[in-house]
Amino acid sequence: MSQTEVTIWQEIAEVKDAVSQVLAHAKQLGASSAEASMNRTRGLSVETRHGEVETVEFNQDGGLGISIYVGQRKGSASTADLSPAALKRTVEAAIDIARYTSEDPHAGLAEAAWLELSPPDLDLFHPASVSTEQAIEWCKASEEAAFAYDPRITNSEGASFSSHQGLKVYGNSHGQLVGYPSSRHSLSCVVIGEEGDDMQRDYSYTVARELSALLDPAQIGREAALETVQRLNGRKLGTQKVPVIFRADIASSIFGHLVSAISGGSIYRKSSFLLDKVGQSVMSDKVTILERPHLKQALASSPFDGEGVKTRDLTVLDKGVLNTYLTTSYSGRKLGLPSTGHAGGIHNWLVQHGDADLAQLCRDMGTGLLVTELMGQGVNTVTGDYSRGAAGFWVENGQIQFPVSEITIAGTLQQMFMDIQAIGKDVDPRGGVLTGSVLIGQMQIAGH
């Protein structure tokens, strides 16, 4: 074990000790139950623009949050100071708050039987000792590669690099006290291109748990430049209904709307268009979604959720049929369901795909729109109405013809979900939803 690994586990032990103090003091003050958690990150962030250093930051963030239950009353407080005196004051503040809150029959810790007491090692911790000089060089290399790629790249909004490591610790009065370290490294570049009177901007980025898994800085610069120049001299389109492909890097947003619509909070508030849909088809039978929380080194892997509940493999959708809502202990109690381990979000959704790459999806589509950027927030998960600004490329006879800008795509999520005709194998690994490009049979398009 390296010295860095020794140090992080010593930190975790210190935070666990602080959590234990908090829980013990809460019990002394008459709390029925309590839970405490801490997320702490520290690392280096560097930004350059035109090869000049814009910012260099060494940061450390994190606070310990506690929730205390006095019967069915809940109080919460937090502190960044882990001294015994500060921990006691935080507990006392939470107890005072709890005395004034209303009783809630659904409040309380997650059930003891659901908790993860021995978290598996998911290989999430790969710290790197990156000097400021090295980070600056990588940023400069990315920008330089972008400018060298095409003379139409005339400006830069900068390149940025970050390398952070951190820890998560959670404990409660059921006796659970667990924690693990993690790391994350990233590099991005944003550039501006000009041709005639038209100006466009775009970007590229790479992110991974392990530094060596990042793409080469020059490749990121070239990708940012390519994305930018391809968008120059975009045309508008007339109002029409055509097939639409959401490219892989934005297709995850489609499934993000599904996450919102099947979250326990939306369901018990009756604020979702997917109310009472478990066991029914809510998407095309081309869509199967697996959740795999324990993938090694994956960006959304976690052995337990924000309430200490054990994460587990799930089949969220099976050939379009919804198998489960995504519940926390609270939303589960409101719905009469167990927690599915989703306090804090989802954990590695694998959207199953076919054998077609993006080029083949375009050929399959024939004539239609390839969307590469979405703008605005015109999505209503209560009604399912969908309307967003978009940009991308017009496709005819299976081939990209010209860039498209200043258009709106519209429909309903119900129709979009059911009209998914294919999912490509060009999976984007840079987030919590791992999906390829998505071909939807028909959507409404309008010029601005």
C-alpha positions as a printed Julia matrix, in Angstrom:
448×3 Matrix{Float64}:
   0.0    0.0     0.0
   1.4    3.39   -1.02
   1.82   6.25    1.43
  -1.13   8.05   -0.21
  -3.34   5.01    0.35
  -2.18   4.74    3.96
  -2.97   8.42    4.48
  -6.48   8.25    3.0
  -7.39   5.25    5.16
  -6.07   7.12    8.2
  -8.37  10.0     7.22
 -11.3    7.63    6.86
 -10.55   6.26   10.34
 -10.5    9.8    11.75
 -13.82  10.66   10.11
 -15.33   7.39   11.34
 -14.24   8.38   14.84
 -15.97  11.75   14.43
 -19.14  10.02   13.22
 -19.01   7.67   16.22
 -18.71  10.66   18.58
 -21.7   12.31   16.94
 -23.87   9.21   17.19
 -22.89   8.62   20.82
 -23.66  12.22   21.79
 -27.0   12.08   19.99
 -27.94   9.02   22.01
 -26.92  10.73   25.27
 -29.18  13.66   24.43
 -32.19  11.4    23.93
 -32.28  10.87   20.17
 -34.33   7.86   19.12
 -31.94   7.3    16.22
 -29.34   9.2    14.22
 -27.19   9.07   11.11
 -24.13  11.01   10.01
 -22.15  11.19    6.8
 -19.19  13.02    5.35
 -17.92  13.5     1.82
 -14.52  15.14    1.55
 -12.55  15.95   -1.61
  -9.26  17.68   -2.22
  -7.09  18.23   -5.23
  -5.78  20.45   -7.98
  -7.64  22.42  -10.66
  -5.87  24.33  -13.43
  -7.27  26.45  -16.27
  -5.41  27.99  -19.19
  -6.55  30.22  -22.03
  -4.4   30.93  -25.08
  -1.57  29.2   -23.28
  -1.71  31.6   -20.35
  -2.56  30.36  -16.88
  -5.98  31.63  -15.82
  -6.43  29.83  -12.47
  -4.62  27.38  -10.25
  -6.58  26.1    -7.27
  -5.73  23.68   -4.52
  -9.01  22.99   -2.81
 -10.42  20.91   -0.01
 -14.16  20.68    0.52
 -16.34  18.67    2.79
 -18.56  18.78    5.82
 -20.11  16.31    8.19
 -23.89  16.22    8.08
 -26.06  14.71   10.79
 -29.75  13.84   10.93
 -31.32  13.13   14.3
 -34.72  11.61   14.97
 -36.64  12.26   18.16
 -39.55   9.92   17.7
 -40.86  10.84   14.25
 -39.39  14.34   14.32
 -36.25  15.04   12.31
 -33.54  17.65   12.73
 -30.43  18.14   10.61
 -27.23  20.15   10.98
 -23.71  20.13    9.55
 -20.16  21.2    10.36
 -16.77  21.3     8.66
 -15.04  21.43   12.06
 -14.45  17.93   13.46
 -13.23  19.02   16.88
 -15.14  17.37   19.76
 -16.64  20.69   20.85
 -17.89  21.5    17.33
 -19.34  18.01   16.91
 -21.27  18.38   20.17
 -22.64  21.77   19.13
 -23.78  20.31   15.81
 -25.61  17.46   17.53
 -27.28  19.88   19.94
 -28.36  22.09   17.01
 -29.92  19.1    15.24
 -31.72  18.02   18.43
 -33.11  21.55   18.91
 -34.37  21.59   15.31
 -36.0   18.19   15.73
 -38.0   19.42   18.72
 -39.69  22.04   16.56
 -40.39  20.01   13.42
 -43.65  18.24   12.73
 -43.98  14.52   13.24
 -43.69  12.5    10.05
 -44.73   8.83   10.23
 -42.43   7.98    7.33
 -39.28   9.57    8.78
 -36.39   7.47   10.09
 -33.33   5.48    9.2
 -33.28   2.84    6.51
 -34.17  -0.65    7.75
 -31.22  -2.43    9.36
 -31.64  -5.45    7.08
 -31.02  -3.31    3.97
 -27.66  -1.88    5.07
 -24.22  -2.58    3.62
 -22.0   -3.53    6.54
 -18.96  -4.81    4.58
 -18.57  -2.7     1.42
 -16.81  -4.45   -1.49
 -13.7   -2.81   -2.96
 -14.77  -1.35   -6.31
 -11.27  -0.1    -7.24
 -12.37   3.53   -7.22
  -9.23   5.03   -5.66
  -6.39   5.88   -8.03
  -4.73   9.02   -6.68
  -2.14  10.76   -8.83
   0.6   13.16   -7.89
   0.28  15.76  -10.64
   2.42  18.88  -10.42
   0.98  22.26  -11.31
   3.53  22.51  -14.13
   2.43  19.2   -15.63
  -1.27  20.13  -15.44
  -0.52  23.45  -17.17
   1.41  21.65  -19.93
  -1.49  19.29  -20.59
  -3.92  22.2   -20.85
  -1.59  24.09  -23.19
  -1.1   20.98  -25.34
  -4.84  20.6   -25.72
  -5.35  24.21  -26.81
  -2.35  24.1   -29.17
  -3.68  20.97  -30.86
  -7.06  22.64  -31.36
  -5.52  25.73  -33.01
  -3.27  23.58  -35.19
  -6.17  21.42  -36.35
  -7.93  24.02  -38.5
  -7.3   27.71  -39.29
 -10.98  28.42  -38.65
 -10.34  27.89  -34.93
  -9.77  31.51  -33.98
 -10.29  31.68  -30.24
 -10.35  29.6   -27.1
 -12.5   29.63  -24.01
  -9.79  27.63  -22.33
  -8.63  24.19  -21.3
  -8.97  22.83  -17.79
  -7.51  19.92  -15.86
  -8.53  18.61  -12.46
  -7.28  15.79  -10.27
  -9.17  15.09   -7.06
  -9.35  12.4    -4.44
 -11.8   12.04   -1.65
 -13.64   9.87    0.81
 -17.17   8.99    1.83
 -18.06   7.84    5.34
 -21.51   6.95    6.64
 -22.69   5.72   10.02
 -25.94   5.33   11.91
 -27.35   4.17   15.22
 -28.09   0.71   13.79
 -24.35   0.12   14.23
 -23.35   0.69   10.62
 -20.04   2.56   10.12
 -18.57   2.3     6.63
 -16.4    4.3     4.25
 -14.3    4.19    1.12
 -11.96   6.45   -0.9
 -12.31   7.48   -4.54
 -10.57   9.57   -7.17
 -11.51  11.42  -10.35
  -9.37  13.07  -13.03
 -10.52  15.11  -16.02
  -9.34  17.29  -18.89
 -11.47  19.49  -21.16
 -11.02  22.04  -23.93
 -13.47  24.62  -25.34
 -12.74  26.51  -28.56
 -14.4   28.96  -30.95
 -14.43  28.75  -34.72
 -15.27  31.4   -37.33
 -16.11  31.33  -41.03
 -17.54  34.39  -42.68
 -20.09  35.91  -40.34
 -20.7   32.67  -38.47
 -19.16  31.84  -35.14
 -19.55  28.56  -33.2
 -18.14  27.03  -30.05
 -17.83  23.44  -28.92
 -15.76  21.28  -26.64
 -14.44  17.85  -25.8
 -13.48  16.24  -22.51
 -12.17  13.07  -20.91
 -12.79  11.82  -17.36
 -11.75   8.7   -15.46
 -10.99   7.28  -12.02
  -7.4    6.57  -13.09
  -5.15   9.26  -14.57
  -3.66   6.91  -17.17
  -7.15   6.23  -18.55
  -7.57   9.84  -19.71
  -7.34  10.47  -23.43
  -4.29  12.31  -24.74
  -4.54  16.12  -24.32
  -3.84  16.71  -28.01
  -6.67  14.34  -28.95
  -9.08  16.31  -26.76
  -7.98  19.54  -28.48
  -8.45  18.04  -31.95
 -11.88  16.66  -31.02
 -12.95  20.08  -29.68
 -11.78  21.72  -32.92
 -13.5   19.13  -35.11
 -16.79  19.49  -33.22
 -16.57  23.27  -33.63
 -15.71  23.56  -37.32
 -18.31  20.95  -38.27
 -20.98  23.27  -36.89
 -20.0   26.33  -38.92
 -22.58  27.76  -41.33
 -25.47  25.82  -39.9
 -28.83  26.09  -41.61
 -32.34  26.26  -40.26
 -34.98  23.71  -41.16
 -38.62  24.1   -42.07
 -41.32  22.7   -39.81
 -41.66  18.96  -40.4
 -41.84  15.55  -38.75
 -38.79  13.35  -39.31
 -36.77  10.6   -37.6
 -34.22  11.87  -35.09
 -30.96  10.4   -33.78
 -29.68  11.61  -30.42
 -25.91  11.15  -30.55
 -24.5    9.06  -27.71
 -23.04  11.97  -25.74
 -26.49  13.57  -25.36
 -28.66  10.44  -25.57
 -28.13   9.93  -21.84
 -30.45  12.91  -21.29
 -33.37  10.85  -22.59
 -32.8    8.28  -19.88
 -32.21  11.04  -17.36
 -35.85  12.03  -17.88
 -36.8    8.42  -17.19
 -34.83   8.58  -13.91
 -36.81  11.64  -12.84
 -40.14  10.12  -13.84
 -39.62   6.85  -11.91
 -38.01   8.31   -8.79
 -39.95   7.53   -5.66
 -40.32  11.22   -4.8
 -42.05  11.95   -8.11
 -44.29   8.92   -7.73
 -45.54   9.55   -4.18
 -46.15  13.22   -5.05
 -48.11  12.01   -8.1
 -46.01  14.34  -10.24
 -44.95  11.86  -12.93
 -46.4   10.72  -16.23
 -45.27   7.19  -15.28
 -47.52   6.87  -12.24
 -48.8    3.29  -11.7
 -46.72   1.93  -14.6
 -44.65  -0.82  -12.95
 -45.18  -4.03  -14.91
 -46.26  -2.13  -18.02
 -44.48  -1.18  -21.24
 -43.2    2.39  -20.96
 -40.55   2.21  -23.68
 -39.99   0.41  -26.95
 -39.26  -3.31  -26.65
 -35.82  -2.42  -28.06
 -34.88  -0.97  -24.65
 -33.47  -2.96  -21.75
 -31.71  -1.08  -18.94
 -29.52  -2.8   -16.36
 -28.14  -1.1   -13.27
 -24.73  -2.39  -12.21
 -23.49  -0.48   -9.13
 -20.35  -2.57   -8.56
 -18.46  -2.14  -11.84
 -14.76  -1.7   -11.09
 -13.48   1.87  -11.63
 -16.78   3.06  -13.13
 -17.75   6.7   -12.56
 -21.13   5.94  -10.94
 -20.14   2.87   -8.93
 -20.91   2.8    -5.21
 -21.18  -0.01   -2.64
 -23.93   1.8    -0.75
 -26.23   4.77   -1.23
 -26.59   7.97    0.78
 -28.46   6.12    3.54
 -26.03   3.23    3.8
 -28.37   0.93    1.88
 -26.61  -1.81   -0.06
 -26.6   -1.17   -3.8
 -27.45  -4.15   -5.98
 -27.87  -5.21   -9.56
 -31.27  -4.31  -11.02
 -33.06  -4.76  -14.3
 -34.82  -1.41  -14.46
 -36.45  -2.0   -17.85
 -36.81  -5.35  -19.58
 -37.68  -5.0   -23.28
 -39.53  -1.8   -22.49
 -41.38  -3.1   -19.41
 -40.78  -1.08  -16.24
 -39.74  -3.38  -13.4
 -39.25  -0.96  -10.52
 -39.45   2.55   -9.22
 -36.27   4.06   -7.7
 -36.86   4.51   -3.99
 -35.14   5.79   -0.89
 -36.23   4.61    2.53
 -38.53   7.64    2.88
 -40.16   7.47   -0.55
 -40.4    3.7    -0.17
 -42.36   4.02    3.08
 -44.66   6.55    1.44
 -45.31   4.02   -1.33
 -45.29   0.86    0.8
 -42.12  -0.36   -0.94
 -38.59  -1.23    0.21
 -35.67   1.06   -0.63
 -33.95   0.23   -3.9
 -30.73   1.96   -2.76
 -31.19   5.18   -4.7
 -30.65   7.87   -2.08
 -28.28  10.12   -4.01
 -28.92   8.89   -7.54
 -28.44   6.01   -9.91
 -25.44   3.69  -10.21
 -24.19   2.8   -13.73
 -27.15   2.32  -16.04
 -26.2    0.07  -18.93
 -28.56   0.68  -21.84
 -28.42  -2.47  -23.94
 -27.57  -1.85  -27.6
 -27.48  -3.43  -31.02
 -24.56  -3.88  -33.45
 -24.94  -0.64  -35.43
 -22.46   2.22  -35.09
 -23.52   5.84  -35.61
 -22.86   5.7   -39.35
 -25.08   2.64  -39.67
 -27.84   4.31  -37.63
 -27.72   7.22  -40.09
 -28.04   4.8   -42.99
 -30.92   3.05  -41.25
 -32.63   6.41  -40.67
 -32.22   7.47  -44.31
 -33.44  11.06  -44.06
 -33.72  12.9   -40.77
 -31.93  14.86  -38.06
 -28.8   13.92  -36.09
 -28.88  15.93  -32.84
 -25.53  16.74  -31.24
 -26.53  19.54  -28.85
 -29.58  20.3   -26.75
 -30.45  23.65  -25.17
 -33.05  24.83  -22.7
 -35.07  22.96  -20.12
 -38.44  22.5   -21.83
 -39.19  19.06  -20.4
 -42.14  18.38  -18.1
 -41.99  14.99  -16.4
 -45.46  15.53  -14.94
 -47.15  15.62  -18.36
 -44.34  14.22  -20.52
 -44.25  17.28  -22.79
 -40.86  17.73  -24.47
 -39.56  20.78  -26.34
 -35.9   21.8   -26.52
 -33.61  23.88  -28.65
 -31.25  21.75  -30.7
 -28.36  21.73  -33.16
 -26.81  18.98  -35.22
 -26.75  17.72  -38.8
 -29.24  17.02  -41.56
 -28.98  13.51  -42.98
 -30.19  12.4   -46.43
 -29.78   8.98  -48.02
 -27.98   7.92  -44.88
 -25.23  10.56  -45.22
 -24.62  13.8   -43.33
 -25.35  16.73  -45.67
 -24.95  19.95  -43.67
 -24.98  21.36  -40.11
 -28.25  22.53  -38.6
 -28.75  25.2   -35.94
 -31.45  27.3   -34.29
 -34.17  24.68  -34.36
 -36.57  23.19  -31.83
 -37.41  19.51  -31.48
 -40.67  18.6   -29.79
 -42.88  15.7   -28.84
 -43.87  13.87  -25.7
 -41.66  11.59  -23.66
 -44.38   8.94  -23.9
 -44.18   8.99  -27.69
 -40.36   9.3   -27.77
 -39.89   6.36  -25.39
 -42.2    4.09  -27.37
 -40.74   5.18  -30.72
 -37.12   4.21  -30.0
 -36.16   2.07  -32.98
 -32.49   1.32  -32.32
 -29.64   1.99  -29.9
 -26.11   2.12  -31.28
 -22.98   0.42  -30.03
 -21.1    3.75  -29.81
 -21.45   3.85  -26.02
 -20.24   7.02  -24.26
 -18.53   5.87  -21.01
 -18.23   9.33  -19.41
 -21.2    9.31  -17.05
 -23.73   7.37  -15.01
 -25.89   6.38  -18.01
 -23.88   4.34  -20.51
 -25.74   4.45  -23.79
 -25.04   4.57  -27.5
 -26.81   6.86  -29.97
 -30.61   6.54  -29.98
 -32.78   6.52  -33.11
 -36.35   7.75  -32.58
 -38.9    7.12  -35.34
 -40.39  10.59  -35.56
 -40.31  13.99  -33.86
 -41.58  17.46  -34.68
 -38.92  19.93  -35.86
 -39.38  23.68  -36.19
 -37.05  26.52  -37.12
 -36.69  29.31  -34.57
